[in-house]
Amino acid sequence: MQSDQQQFFGGAPYQQQQPAGGYNVGFAPQPGMQPGFHPSAFVPPPAEPAGYSPYDPESGTAKGFDFNDQSIRRGFIRKVYSILTVQLSITFVFVAWVLNHKPTRLWVQQHPGMYWIAFVVMIGALIAIACCGDLRRKAPMNFAFLGLFTFAESFLVCVITANYNSSEVMLAFGITAAVCLGLTLFAFQTKWDFTMMGGILFVAVLILMLFGIIAMFFPGKTITIVYASAGALLFSIYLVYDTQIMLGGDHKYSISPEEYVFAALNLYLDVINIFLHILSIIGASRN
């Protein structure tokens, strides 16, 4: 299904697996009403001719990588999860500091303008990484923009969590960890190929964003729970999709080993969105 293949202005990070023989976030300040973003929401996935490979010496990208090579794949996966671990650790430190340091928590709540500054920085860094192929593939600029995005996103998350009490945040954290671990193990062992669902997920995230914007004008417990539940489900599927895209192997589509920053960004956004939506469900249920 060619329409499922994701592509951005800077070059397609996803490529179709060779046949036998021969491819993302903003949040509104109201708790529970954060329309989630995903990198695939920026550009619709156009069709490409069968067997197309974007990795060409003339474009400055590596050609000749065989993602089916087990050593390359294992090294790529280790690098992605190492980067993801650092990103989640930074976010956890931000949230823990705001929850346990009352002066910081009050400062965050009393300066909403900082939220919008971080929001603009986050969107700018996200667009740069998603749309500029050379930037996201070449160190140290890819790590610089990824770090800028991670710190901005972490600040946005701590602003949102400042509206909840510590027990709710810790409960959401525990549930998110269990869900993400279970989904990752499922993605590693299942024979179902989720990499062909790119087009469906792209449409679903646009609908979720529209639903989130509409729900902001009709606040209420029920609509918050419905929206947050739909968001948690969608980004759970996205987590499986992005994990399989990273794994390659027998899946129809895979991501180049050069795209470790892009792969880590996708997984990070999936986990953060799952966490925020679960937190919204918990907060709405207790109010």
C-alpha positions as a Python dict, from the first residue, in 0.01 Angstrom:
ca = {
    (1, 'M'): (0, 0, 0),
    (2, 'Q'): (200, 292, -130),
    (3, 'S'): (-17, 557, 43),
    (4, 'D'): (101, 427, 378),
    (5, 'Q'): (461, 534, 319),
    (6, 'Q'): (560, 847, 516),
    (7, 'Q'): (771, 1123, 352),
    (8, 'F'): (888, 1469, 452),
    (9, 'F'): (1039, 1763, 263),
    (10, 'G'): (1393, 1670, 363),
    (11, 'G'): (1376, 1318, 226),
    (12, 'A'): (1174, 1010, 306),
    (13, 'P'): (1279, 859, 640),
    (14, 'Y'): (1085, 543, 562),
    (15, 'Q'): (1153, 309, 278),
    (16, 'Q'): (968, 5, 153),
    (17, 'Q'): (1126, -328, 238),
    (18, 'Q'): (1274, -510, -59),
    (19, 'P'): (1064, -807, -177),
    (20, 'A'): (1195, -1157, -133),
    (21, 'G'): (1480, -1223, -373),
    (22, 'G'): (1587, -942, -512),
    (23, 'Y'): (716, 726, 719),
    (24, 'N'): (511, 1282, 1589),
    (25, 'V'): (319, 1799, 1955),
    (26, 'G'): (143, 2074, 2100),
    (27, 'F'): (-75, 2091, 2405),
    (28, 'A'): (-337, 2340, 2511),
    (29, 'P'): (-303, 2471, 2867),
    (30, 'Q'): (-635, 2325, 2980),
    (31, 'P'): (-578, 1989, 3154),
    (32, 'G'): (-726, 1703, 2960),
    (33, 'M'): (-777, 1904, 2642),
    (34, 'Q'): (-439, 1870, 2475),
    (35, 'P'): (-471, 1787, 2106),
    (36, 'G'): (-176, 1558, 2036),
    (37, 'F'): (64, 1602, 1748),
    (38, 'H'): (266, 1347, 1562),
    (39, 'P'): (535, 1412, 1303),
    (40, 'S'): (321, 1247, 1034),
    (41, 'A'): (58, 1521, 1083),
    (42, 'F'): (275, 1778, 905),
    (43, 'V'): (282, 1630, 556),
    (44, 'P'): (45, 1370, 406),
    (45, 'P'): (216, 1053, 286),
    (46, 'P'): (244, 1068, -95),
    (47, 'A'): (275, 763, -309),
    (48, 'E'): (610, 661, -452),
    (49, 'P'): (706, 418, -724),
    (50, 'A'): (768, 61, -621),
    (51, 'G'): (1121, -8, -512),
    (52, 'Y'): (1202, 359, -453),
    (53, 'S'): (1498, 424, -225),
    (54, 'P'): (1580, 783, -118),
    (55, 'Y'): (1937, 710, -22),
    (56, 'D'): (2159, 834, -298),
    (57, 'P'): (2521, 957, -293),
    (58, 'E'): (2421, 1276, -477),
    (59, 'S'): (2176, 1371, -201),
    (60, 'G'): (2440, 1335, 70),
    (61, 'T'): (2276, 1030, 227),
    (62, 'A'): (2414, 681, 254),
    (63, 'K'): (2320, 425, -8),
    (64, 'G'): (2399, 61, 33),
    (65, 'F'): (2283, 16, 394),
    (66, 'D'): (2112, -317, 423),
    (67, 'F'): (1867, -277, 710),
    (68, 'N'): (1815, -651, 710),
    (69, 'D'): (2169, -692, 839),
    (70, 'Q'): (2127, -803, 1199),
    (71, 'S'): (2429, -619, 1339),
    (72, 'I'): (2322, -287, 1185),
    (73, 'R'): (1967, -333, 1307),
    (74, 'R'): (2071, -419, 1663),
    (75, 'G'): (2308, -120, 1680),
    (76, 'F'): (2038, 109, 1543),
    (77, 'I'): (1780, -12, 1798),
    (78, 'R'): (2026, 29, 2086),
    (79, 'K'): (2104, 385, 1976),
    (80, 'V'): (1734, 476, 1945),
    (81, 'Y'): (1643, 341, 2289),
    (82, 'S'): (1949, 507, 2445),
    (83, 'I'): (1838, 845, 2309),
    (84, 'L'): (1479, 775, 2417),
    (85, 'T'): (1594, 690, 2770),
    (86, 'V'): (1780, 1023, 2798),
    (87, 'Q'): (1473, 1213, 2669),
    (88, 'L'): (1234, 1047, 2913),
    (89, 'S'): (1481, 1098, 3200),
    (90, 'I'): (1496, 1472, 3128),
    (91, 'T'): (1117, 1493, 3123),
    (92, 'F'): (1090, 1293, 3446),
    (93, 'V'): (1336, 1530, 3620),
    (94, 'F'): (1136, 1834, 3505),
    (95, 'V'): (808, 1687, 3629),
    (96, 'A'): (953, 1562, 3959),
    (97, 'W'): (1109, 1902, 4031),
    (98, 'V'): (784, 2090, 3967),
    (99, 'L'): (578, 1846, 4176),
    (100, 'N'): (815, 1848, 4474),
    (101, 'H'): (940, 2207, 4474),
    (102, 'K'): (648, 2435, 4566),
    (103, 'P'): (811, 2770, 4467),
    (104, 'T'): (883, 2636, 4117),
    (105, 'R'): (532, 2497, 4089),
    (106, 'L'): (382, 2836, 4184),
    (107, 'W'): (613, 3015, 3939),
    (108, 'V'): (505, 2787, 3656),
    (109, 'Q'): (137, 2842, 3736),
    (110, 'Q'): (182, 3221, 3761),
    (111, 'H'): (370, 3266, 3433),
    (112, 'P'): (151, 3123, 3153),
    (113, 'G'): (349, 3321, 2897),
    (114, 'M'): (640, 3079, 2940),
    (115, 'Y'): (411, 2800, 2824),
    (116, 'W'): (356, 2965, 2488),
    (117, 'I'): (724, 3045, 2444),
    (118, 'A'): (811, 2679, 2503),
    (119, 'F'): (525, 2579, 2271),
    (120, 'V'): (666, 2788, 1984),
    (121, 'V'): (1018, 2654, 2043),
    (122, 'M'): (889, 2298, 2050),
    (123, 'I'): (690, 2333, 1726),
    (124, 'G'): (983, 2501, 1552),
    (125, 'A'): (1226, 2228, 1652),
    (126, 'L'): (976, 1958, 1556),
    (127, 'I'): (923, 2103, 1208),
    (128, 'A'): (1298, 2140, 1158),
    (129, 'I'): (1364, 1777, 1249),
    (130, 'A'): (1066, 1641, 1055),
    (131, 'C'): (1116, 1841, 736),
    (132, 'C'): (1494, 1883, 704),
    (133, 'G'): (1648, 1550, 613),
    (134, 'D'): (2011, 1661, 620),
    (135, 'L'): (1966, 1831, 959),
    (136, 'R'): (1819, 1529, 1133),
    (137, 'R'): (2081, 1292, 994),
    (138, 'K'): (2399, 1485, 1066),
    (139, 'A'): (2556, 1530, 1411),
    (140, 'P'): (2582, 1751, 1608),
    (141, 'M'): (2294, 1957, 1466),
    (142, 'N'): (2046, 1670, 1493),
    (143, 'F'): (2124, 1626, 1863),
    (144, 'A'): (2111, 2004, 1920),
    (145, 'F'): (1761, 2034, 1774),
    (146, 'L'): (1646, 1714, 1944),
    (147, 'G'): (1775, 1847, 2278),
    (148, 'L'): (1599, 2181, 2219),
    (149, 'F'): (1276, 1997, 2142),
    (150, 'T'): (1311, 1769, 2446),
    (151, 'F'): (1366, 2056, 2692),
    (152, 'A'): (1074, 2257, 2546),
    (153, 'E'): (846, 1955, 2551),
    (154, 'S'): (952, 1866, 2905),
    (155, 'F'): (863, 2218, 3020),
    (156, 'L'): (521, 2189, 2856),
    (157, 'V'): (463, 1857, 3029),
    (158, 'C'): (560, 1996, 3371),
    (159, 'V'): (325, 2294, 3317),
    (160, 'I'): (38, 2051, 3254),
    (161, 'T'): (127, 1820, 3544),
    (162, 'A'): (144, 2123, 3779),
    (163, 'N'): (-237, 2125, 3763),
    (164, 'Y'): (-258, 1775, 3913),
    (165, 'N'): (-156, 1638, 4251),
    (166, 'S'): (141, 1409, 4297),
    (167, 'S'): (-60, 1090, 4345),
    (168, 'E'): (-242, 1138, 4014),
    (169, 'V'): (83, 1201, 3827),
    (170, 'M'): (257, 900, 3979),
    (171, 'L'): (-41, 677, 3903),
    (172, 'A'): (-41, 796, 3541),
    (173, 'F'): (334, 739, 3526),
    (174, 'G'): (299, 380, 3649),
    (175, 'I'): (16, 299, 3408),
    (176, 'T'): (205, 454, 3117),
    (177, 'A'): (517, 253, 3195),
    (178, 'A'): (318, -72, 3206),
    (179, 'V'): (126, 8, 2886),
    (180, 'C'): (436, 110, 2690),
    (181, 'L'): (632, -195, 2804),
    (182, 'G'): (347, -426, 2707),
    (183, 'L'): (299, -260, 2367),
    (184, 'T'): (670, -268, 2292),
    (185, 'L'): (694, -639, 2368),
    (186, 'F'): (382, -695, 2154),
    (187, 'A'): (535, -501, 1864),
    (188, 'F'): (855, -706, 1888),
    (189, 'Q'): (687, -1047, 1870),
    (190, 'T'): (357, -1007, 1684),
    (191, 'K'): (322, -1129, 1326),
    (192, 'W'): (73, -849, 1248),
    (193, 'D'): (233, -583, 1032),
    (194, 'F'): (129, -236, 1160),
    (195, 'T'): (366, -53, 925),
    (196, 'M'): (98, -55, 654),
    (197, 'M'): (-137, 155, 872),
    (198, 'G'): (45, 487, 817),
    (199, 'G'): (-234, 642, 611),
    (200, 'I'): (-507, 537, 853),
    (201, 'L'): (-315, 667, 1154),
    (202, 'F'): (-245, 996, 976),
    (203, 'V'): (-618, 1053, 921),
    (204, 'A'): (-696, 945, 1279),
    (205, 'V'): (-450, 1193, 1433),
    (206, 'L'): (-600, 1478, 1229),
    (207, 'I'): (-949, 1381, 1350),
    (208, 'L'): (-822, 1368, 1709),
    (209, 'M'): (-669, 1713, 1675),
    (210, 'L'): (-999, 1851, 1542),
    (211, 'F'): (-1191, 1678, 1821),
    (212, 'G'): (-953, 1827, 2079),
    (213, 'I'): (-1001, 2179, 1943),
    (214, 'I'): (-1382, 2142, 1943),
    (215, 'A'): (-1378, 1988, 2291),
    (216, 'M'): (-1202, 2296, 2427),
    (217, 'F'): (-1519, 2496, 2360),
    (218, 'F'): (-1743, 2239, 2531),
    (219, 'P'): (-1558, 2151, 2854),
    (220, 'G'): (-1694, 1875, 3072),
    (221, 'K'): (-1602, 1554, 3247),
    (222, 'T'): (-1756, 1322, 2989),
    (223, 'I'): (-1605, 1483, 2682),
    (224, 'T'): (-1266, 1500, 2856),
    (225, 'I'): (-1270, 1127, 2929),
    (226, 'V'): (-1387, 1041, 2576),
    (227, 'Y'): (-1121, 1260, 2415),
    (228, 'A'): (-841, 1137, 2643),
    (229, 'S'): (-942, 772, 2591),
    (230, 'A'): (-939, 812, 2214),
    (231, 'G'): (-601, 983, 2234),
    (232, 'A'): (-449, 714, 2455),
    (233, 'L'): (-575, 443, 2218),
    (234, 'L'): (-449, 620, 1905),
    (235, 'F'): (-99, 685, 2039),
    (236, 'S'): (-81, 331, 2174),
    (237, 'I'): (-129, 209, 1817),
    (238, 'Y'): (124, 467, 1702),
    (239, 'L'): (376, 325, 1950),
    (240, 'V'): (340, -21, 1797),
    (241, 'Y'): (359, 129, 1446),
    (242, 'D'): (673, 332, 1518),
    (243, 'T'): (838, 39, 1694),
    (244, 'Q'): (784, -190, 1396),
    (245, 'I'): (903, 81, 1156),
    (246, 'M'): (1223, 87, 1360),
    (247, 'L'): (1257, -292, 1371),
    (248, 'G'): (1234, -346, 996),
    (249, 'G'): (1289, -712, 921),
    (250, 'D'): (981, -881, 776),
    (251, 'H'): (769, -564, 796),
    (252, 'K'): (670, -392, 473),
    (253, 'Y'): (822, -54, 566),
    (254, 'S'): (1132, 29, 766),
    (255, 'I'): (1334, 334, 865),
    (256, 'S'): (1693, 395, 760),
    (257, 'P'): (1965, 337, 1023),
    (258, 'E'): (2063, 702, 966),
    (259, 'E'): (1728, 815, 1106),
    (260, 'Y'): (1797, 732, 1472),
    (261, 'V'): (1700, 1087, 1584),
    (262, 'F'): (1374, 1072, 1392),
    (263, 'A'): (1292, 726, 1531),
    (264, 'A'): (1364, 836, 1889),
    (265, 'L'): (1151, 1148, 1838),
    (266, 'N'): (855, 938, 1724),
    (267, 'L'): (875, 699, 2019),
    (268, 'Y'): (921, 988, 2265),
    (269, 'L'): (610, 1166, 2138),
    (270, 'D'): (410, 845, 2155),
    (271, 'V'): (506, 784, 2519),
    (272, 'I'): (447, 1148, 2623),
    (273, 'N'): (106, 1158, 2457),
    (274, 'I'): (1, 830, 2617),
    (275, 'F'): (109, 966, 2956),
    (276, 'L'): (-79, 1296, 2917),
    (277, 'H'): (-398, 1132, 2798),
    (278, 'I'): (-392, 878, 3082),
    (279, 'L'): (-330, 1165, 3326),
    (280, 'S'): (-632, 1345, 3183),
    (281, 'I'): (-849, 1038, 3233),
    (282, 'I'): (-735, 1002, 3594),
    (283, 'G'): (-784, 1372, 3667),
    (284, 'A'): (-1131, 1383, 3511),
    (285, 'S'): (-1238, 1065, 3689),
    (286, 'R'): (-1140, 1200, 4033),
    (287, 'N'): (-1307, 1539, 3991),
}
